C-alpha cells in the first residue's frame, strides 16, 4: 500500500493564513461596501502590497471585482451574485 503524501506543515499554515486574510477582506467589503486598497489596508491591517496580491487573485477567481475609482484608486466590491 502506498503512503499518503505528507503536506508540509509550513505550506499548510501559509494556505490557512491566506484563506483567513481573504475571508477578512470579503467580510470587510460586505459590511462597509466597496473600498479602495488604502481603505482596506487600514481596516484589515494587511500591508498594501500583500493586499494587492490577494485582490488580484480574488479577481481572477471572481470573488471581488473592480467597481469604479475613487481618489485615483480602484474601488473593489463583491460580484452581484456574492452579495
CNS distance restraints for C-alpha pairs under 8 A (distance, minus, plus):
assign (resid   7 and name CA) (resid  11 and name CA) 7.30 0.50 0.50
assign (resid   7 and name CA) (resid  12 and name CA) 6.93 0.50 0.50
assign (resid   8 and name CA) (resid  12 and name CA) 6.34 0.50 0.50
assign (resid   9 and name CA) (resid  13 and name CA) 6.13 0.50 0.50
assign (resid  10 and name CA) (resid  14 and name CA) 6.28 0.50 0.50
assign (resid  11 and name CA) (resid  15 and name CA) 6.18 0.50 0.50
assign (resid  12 and name CA) (resid  16 and name CA) 6.20 0.50 0.50
assign (resid  13 and name CA) (resid  17 and name CA) 6.16 0.50 0.50
assign (resid  14 and name CA) (resid  18 and name CA) 6.23 0.50 0.50
assign (resid  15 and name CA) (resid  19 and name CA) 6.18 0.50 0.50
assign (resid  16 and name CA) (resid  20 and name CA) 6.09 0.50 0.50
assign (resid  17 and name CA) (resid  21 and name CA) 6.16 0.50 0.50
assign (resid  18 and name CA) (resid  22 and name CA) 6.08 0.50 0.50
assign (resid  18 and name CA) (resid  54 and name CA) 7.99 0.50 0.50
assign (resid  19 and name CA) (resid  23 and name CA) 6.09 0.50 0.50
assign (resid  20 and name CA) (resid  24 and name CA) 6.21 0.50 0.50
assign (resid  21 and name CA) (resid  25 and name CA) 6.29 0.50 0.50
assign (resid  22 and name CA) (resid  26 and name CA) 6.29 0.50 0.50
assign (resid  22 and name CA) (resid  54 and name CA) 6.71 0.50 0.50
assign (resid  22 and name CA) (resid  58 and name CA) 7.88 0.50 0.50
assign (resid  23 and name CA) (resid  27 and name CA) 6.11 0.50 0.50
assign (resid  24 and name CA) (resid  28 and name CA) 6.13 0.50 0.50
assign (resid  24 and name CA) (resid  44 and name CA) 6.83 0.50 0.50
assign (resid  25 and name CA) (resid  29 and name CA) 6.31 0.50 0.50
assign (resid  25 and name CA) (resid  40 and name CA) 7.26 0.50 0.50
assign (resid  25 and name CA) (resid  44 and name CA) 6.81 0.50 0.50
assign (resid  26 and name CA) (resid  30 and name CA) 6.11 0.50 0.50
assign (resid  26 and name CA) (resid  63 and name CA) 7.95 0.50 0.50
assign (resid  26 and name CA) (resid  64 and name CA) 7.81 0.50 0.50
assign (resid  26 and name CA) (resid  78 and name CA) 7.57 0.50 0.50
assign (resid  27 and name CA) (resid  31 and name CA) 6.14 0.50 0.50
assign (resid  28 and name CA) (resid  32 and name CA) 5.92 0.50 0.50
assign (resid  28 and name CA) (resid  33 and name CA) 7.59 0.50 0.50
assign (resid  28 and name CA) (resid  40 and name CA) 7.60 0.50 0.50
assign (resid  28 and name CA) (resid  43 and name CA) 7.78 0.50 0.50
assign (resid  28 and name CA) (resid  44 and name CA) 7.49 0.50 0.50
assign (resid  29 and name CA) (resid  33 and name CA) 4.78 0.50 0.50
assign (resid  29 and name CA) (resid  34 and name CA) 5.63 0.50 0.50
assign (resid  29 and name CA) (resid  35 and name CA) 6.60 0.50 0.50
assign (resid  29 and name CA) (resid  76 and name CA) 7.88 0.50 0.50
assign (resid  29 and name CA) (resid  77 and name CA) 6.25 0.50 0.50
assign (resid  29 and name CA) (resid  78 and name CA) 7.10 0.50 0.50
assign (resid  30 and name CA) (resid  78 and name CA) 7.44 0.50 0.50
assign (resid  30 and name CA) (resid  83 and name CA) 7.18 0.50 0.50
assign (resid  33 and name CA) (resid  77 and name CA) 6.66 0.50 0.50
assign (resid  34 and name CA) (resid  67 and name CA) 7.39 0.50 0.50
assign (resid  34 and name CA) (resid  75 and name CA) 5.96 0.50 0.50
assign (resid  34 and name CA) (resid  76 and name CA) 5.19 0.50 0.50
assign (resid  34 and name CA) (resid  77 and name CA) 4.29 0.50 0.50
assign (resid  34 and name CA) (resid  78 and name CA) 7.46 0.50 0.50
assign (resid  35 and name CA) (resid  39 and name CA) 5.89 0.50 0.50
assign (resid  35 and name CA) (resid  40 and name CA) 6.18 0.50 0.50
assign (resid  35 and name CA) (resid  75 and name CA) 5.09 0.50 0.50
assign (resid  35 and name CA) (resid  76 and name CA) 5.37 0.50 0.50
assign (resid  35 and name CA) (resid  77 and name CA) 6.73 0.50 0.50
assign (resid  36 and name CA) (resid  40 and name CA) 6.12 0.50 0.50
assign (resid  36 and name CA) (resid  70 and name CA) 7.31 0.50 0.50
assign (resid  36 and name CA) (resid  73 and name CA) 6.20 0.50 0.50
assign (resid  36 and name CA) (resid  74 and name CA) 5.83 0.50 0.50
assign (resid  36 and name CA) (resid  75 and name CA) 4.46 0.50 0.50
assign (resid  36 and name CA) (resid  76 and name CA) 6.09 0.50 0.50
assign (resid  37 and name CA) (resid  41 and name CA) 5.84 0.50 0.50
assign (resid  37 and name CA) (resid  48 and name CA) 6.66 0.50 0.50
assign (resid  37 and name CA) (resid  51 and name CA) 7.21 0.50 0.50
assign (resid  37 and name CA) (resid  52 and name CA) 7.13 0.50 0.50
assign (resid  37 and name CA) (resid  73 and name CA) 7.45 0.50 0.50
assign (resid  37 and name CA) (resid  74 and name CA) 7.47 0.50 0.50
assign (resid  37 and name CA) (resid  75 and name CA) 7.38 0.50 0.50
assign (resid  37 and name CA) (resid  76 and name CA) 7.86 0.50 0.50
assign (resid  38 and name CA) (resid  42 and name CA) 6.41 0.50 0.50
assign (resid  38 and name CA) (resid  48 and name CA) 7.19 0.50 0.50
assign (resid  39 and name CA) (resid  43 and name CA) 6.40 0.50 0.50
assign (resid  40 and name CA) (resid  44 and name CA) 5.84 0.50 0.50
assign (resid  40 and name CA) (resid  45 and name CA) 7.75 0.50 0.50
assign (resid  40 and name CA) (resid  46 and name CA) 7.95 0.50 0.50
assign (resid  41 and name CA) (resid  45 and name CA) 5.33 0.50 0.50
assign (resid  41 and name CA) (resid  46 and name CA) 5.20 0.50 0.50
assign (resid  41 and name CA) (resid  47 and name CA) 6.15 0.50 0.50
assign (resid  41 and name CA) (resid  48 and name CA) 5.80 0.50 0.50
assign (resid  41 and name CA) (resid  51 and name CA) 6.93 0.50 0.50
assign (resid  42 and name CA) (resid  46 and name CA) 7.45 0.50 0.50
assign (resid  46 and name CA) (resid  50 and name CA) 6.72 0.50 0.50
assign (resid  46 and name CA) (resid  51 and name CA) 6.00 0.50 0.50
assign (resid  47 and name CA) (resid  51 and name CA) 6.06 0.50 0.50
assign (resid  48 and name CA) (resid  52 and name CA) 6.00 0.50 0.50
assign (resid  49 and name CA) (resid  53 and name CA) 6.43 0.50 0.50
assign (resid  50 and name CA) (resid  54 and name CA) 6.37 0.50 0.50
assign (resid  51 and name CA) (resid  55 and name CA) 6.19 0.50 0.50
assign (resid  52 and name CA) (resid  56 and name CA) 6.12 0.50 0.50
assign (resid  53 and name CA) (resid  57 and name CA) 6.31 0.50 0.50
assign (resid  54 and name CA) (resid  58 and name CA) 5.98 0.50 0.50
assign (resid  55 and name CA) (resid  59 and name CA) 5.94 0.50 0.50
assign (resid  55 and name CA) (resid  64 and name CA) 7.14 0.50 0.50
assign (resid  56 and name CA) (resid  60 and name CA) 6.36 0.50 0.50
assign (resid  57 and name CA) (resid  61 and name CA) 6.48 0.50 0.50
assign (resid  58 and name CA) (resid  62 and name CA) 6.11 0.50 0.50
assign (resid  58 and name CA) (resid  63 and name CA) 4.99 0.50 0.50
assign (resid  58 and name CA) (resid  64 and name CA) 5.72 0.50 0.50
assign (resid  59 and name CA) (resid  63 and name CA) 5.80 0.50 0.50
assign (resid  59 and name CA) (resid  64 and name CA) 5.05 0.50 0.50
assign (resid  59 and name CA) (resid  65 and name CA) 5.57 0.50 0.50
assign (resid  62 and name CA) (resid  79 and name CA) 7.15 0.50 0.50
assign (resid  63 and name CA) (resid  78 and name CA) 6.50 0.50 0.50
assign (resid  63 and name CA) (resid  79 and name CA) 6.82 0.50 0.50
assign (resid  63 and name CA) (resid  82 and name CA) 7.65 0.50 0.50
assign (resid  64 and name CA) (resid  76 and name CA) 6.45 0.50 0.50
assign (resid  64 and name CA) (resid  77 and name CA) 5.59 0.50 0.50
assign (resid  64 and name CA) (resid  78 and name CA) 4.60 0.50 0.50
assign (resid  64 and name CA) (resid  79 and name CA) 5.91 0.50 0.50
assign (resid  65 and name CA) (resid  76 and name CA) 5.54 0.50 0.50
assign (resid  65 and name CA) (resid  77 and name CA) 5.49 0.50 0.50
assign (resid  65 and name CA) (resid  78 and name CA) 5.94 0.50 0.50
assign (resid  65 and name CA) (resid  79 and name CA) 6.07 0.50 0.50
assign (resid  66 and name CA) (resid  74 and name CA) 6.42 0.50 0.50
assign (resid  66 and name CA) (resid  75 and name CA) 5.70 0.50 0.50
assign (resid  66 and name CA) (resid  76 and name CA) 4.60 0.50 0.50
assign (resid  66 and name CA) (resid  77 and name CA) 6.29 0.50 0.50
assign (resid  67 and name CA) (resid  74 and name CA) 7.54 0.50 0.50
assign (resid  67 and name CA) (resid  75 and name CA) 5.64 0.50 0.50
assign (resid  67 and name CA) (resid  76 and name CA) 5.64 0.50 0.50
assign (resid  67 and name CA) (resid  77 and name CA) 5.92 0.50 0.50
assign (resid  68 and name CA) (resid  74 and name CA) 5.88 0.50 0.50
assign (resid  68 and name CA) (resid  75 and name CA) 5.16 0.50 0.50
assign (resid  68 and name CA) (resid  76 and name CA) 7.40 0.50 0.50
assign (resid  69 and name CA) (resid  73 and name CA) 5.36 0.50 0.50
assign (resid  69 and name CA) (resid  74 and name CA) 4.41 0.50 0.50
assign (resid  69 and name CA) (resid  75 and name CA) 5.16 0.50 0.50
assign (resid  70 and name CA) (resid  74 and name CA) 6.42 0.50 0.50
assign (resid  70 and name CA) (resid  75 and name CA) 6.43 0.50 0.50
assign (resid  78 and name CA) (resid  82 and name CA) 6.03 0.50 0.50
assign (resid  78 and name CA) (resid  83 and name CA) 6.53 0.50 0.50
assign (resid  79 and name CA) (resid  83 and name CA) 6.97 0.50 0.50
